[in-house]
Amino acid sequence: MPTHFNRLAIVVALLLLAALMWWLPNALTPRGALFDTEKRHEADYIIENFTATVMDSHGRRKHELRAARLEHYPDDDTVTLDRPYLVQYSPDGPPLHTRADRGYTTTTSKEILMRGNVRVTRSARTDSPAGEVTAQEMRVLLE
């Protein structure tokens, strides 16, 4: 009888050990996959002292966008701009200068959302005076 009890105790111990070896890695692994394939809202590239110039079909500057910092987010294709400065050139007048604390756009968008201390200025010309507009938020169309 003691031999039968010893065998039973060994089998139970081995089963408990096997269950523990299966349960322990699952209990210690964080929920979710080890390599999470979900897109996160993290910048894939950052550019300091960014400048981009867009030309028209005649090779003249159409507009120029500068920023202290540009961050691109691939999950939703958004772009954030720190201290954006936009100059929109006109063939028949002085350029329009727009500055703000922050800017938001996408890589395919034809508009920029400017936020925080937005200031738009235009120099005077012979037939019209200088102008200035201030706002906390402004949507600027680039076309």
C-alpha positions in Angstrom: 0.0 0.0 0.0 2.8 2.5 0.8 4.3 1.9 -2.7 1.0 2.6 -4.4 0.7 5.9 -2.3 4.2 6.9 -3.3 3.5 6.4 -7.0 0.2 8.4 -6.7 2.1 11.2 -4.9 4.7 11.3 -7.6 2.1 11.4 -10.4 0.2 14.2 -8.6 3.5 16.2 -8.0 4.4 15.8 -11.7 0.9 17.0 -12.8 1.2 20.0 -10.5 4.6 20.8 -11.8 3.4 20.5 -15.4 0.5 22.8 -14.7 2.8 25.3 -13.0 5.2 25.2 -15.9 2.2 26.0 -18.3 0.6 28.6 -16.0 3.8 30.6 -14.9 4.9 31.9 -18.4 1.3 32.9 -19.1 0.9 34.7 -15.8 4.2 36.6 -16.2 3.7 37.6 -19.8 2.0 41.1 -20.1 -1.5 41.1 -21.6 -1.4 41.6 -25.4 1.3 40.5 -27.8 5.0 40.9 -27.2 5.2 42.8 -30.5 2.1 44.9 -30.6 1.2 45.6 -34.2 -1.3 48.3 -33.4 -0.3 51.7 -34.7 0.6 54.1 -31.9 0.4 57.9 -32.1 4.2 58.3 -32.0 6.3 60.4 -34.3 8.2 58.5 -37.0 10.3 61.5 -37.9 11.1 64.8 -36.4 12.7 67.8 -38.2 14.3 70.7 -36.3 14.4 74.1 -38.1 12.2 72.9 -40.9 11.7 74.9 -44.1 9.7 73.9 -47.2 9.2 76.0 -50.3 6.4 75.4 -52.9 6.8 76.8 -56.4 4.2 77.6 -59.0 4.2 76.4 -62.6 6.4 79.4 -63.6 9.1 78.6 -61.0 8.1 81.4 -58.7 7.7 80.9 -55.0 4.1 80.2 -54.1 4.5 79.8 -50.3 7.2 78.9 -47.8 6.5 77.1 -44.5 9.0 77.2 -41.7 8.8 75.7 -38.2 11.1 75.4 -35.2 10.1 71.7 -35.1 8.0 69.4 -37.3 6.7 66.0 -36.1 5.0 63.5 -38.4 2.6 60.8 -37.0 2.1 57.9 -39.4 -1.0 56.4 -37.7 -3.2 59.3 -38.9 -0.7 61.1 -41.2 -0.8 64.3 -39.1 2.0 66.8 -38.8 2.5 69.1 -35.8 4.5 72.3 -36.1 6.1 74.3 -33.3 6.2 78.0 -34.0 5.1 77.8 -37.7 5.8 80.7 -40.0 4.1 80.8 -43.3 4.8 83.2 -46.1 2.3 83.3 -49.0 3.6 85.0 -52.1 1.4 86.9 -54.5 2.4 87.9 -58.0 0.5 91.2 -57.8 1.2 92.3 -54.2 3.3 92.0 -51.1 3.6 88.6 -49.3 1.3 87.6 -46.5 3.1 86.5 -43.3 1.3 84.2 -40.8 2.9 83.1 -37.5 1.5 81.0 -34.6 2.6 79.1 -31.5 1.5 75.7 -33.1 0.3 74.4 -36.4 -1.4 71.2 -37.5 -1.8 69.7 -41.0 -1.4 66.4 -42.9 1.2 65.6 -45.6 -1.6 65.8 -48.3 -3.6 68.7 -47.0 -3.9 72.1 -48.7 -4.6 73.8 -45.3 -2.9 74.4 -42.0 -4.6 74.9 -38.7 -2.7 77.6 -36.8 -3.3 77.9 -33.1 -2.2 80.2 -30.3 -1.2 83.8 -30.8 -1.9 83.7 -34.6 -0.7 86.9 -36.3 -1.1 87.7 -40.0 0.6 90.7 -41.5 0.9 92.3 -44.9 3.2 95.1 -45.9 1.8 98.3 -47.4 1.9 98.9 -51.1 1.2 102.0 -53.1 -2.5 101.3 -53.6 -3.3 99.7 -50.2 -2.2 100.1 -46.6 -0.5 97.5 -44.5 -2.7 95.1 -42.5 -2.6 92.9 -39.5 -5.0 90.3 -38.1 -4.6 88.5 -34.8 -6.6 85.5 -33.5 -6.2 82.4 -31.3 -7.0 80.0 -34.1 -7.0 80.3 -37.9 -7.3 77.9 -40.8 -5.0 78.9 -43.6 -5.8 77.6 -47.2 -2.7 77.1 -49.3 -4.4 77.1 -52.7 
